[in-house]
């Protein structure tokens, strides 16, 4: 398994982003290899902690139009993206669902881009690379 932490500064308050972020989460759930997603916020800093079946699947998400639309949104800045390995030996102790069990419970479908601009449906997808801030860790 592989974890990704994405954080960014938002000029839009979280309350105004509830619907667009929910739409993003719905599309994220359909991406191959996604195990879990948790949204985070601390004042103007928003983000998500995502768990994937493997690094290749995490990289696929980061290269997707879904992440590109986040990065292209002018209301968001200061992106930081960090990669983390998962201590597999400790996974059973915390009850994390193994990737094979999760994929059997639901099918995987491709994701389409979504806009995270409040009140709009036609955001412009940005570059597919999510490491523009140069904050990718190993």
Secondary structure, DSSP 8 states (H G I E B T S, - for coil): -EEEEEEEEESS-GGGGHHHHHHHHHHHHTSTTEEEEEEEEETTEEEEEEEESSHHHHHHHHTSHHHHHHHH-TTEEEEEEEEEE--HHHHHHHT---HHHHHHHS----------STT-S------S-S-TTS----
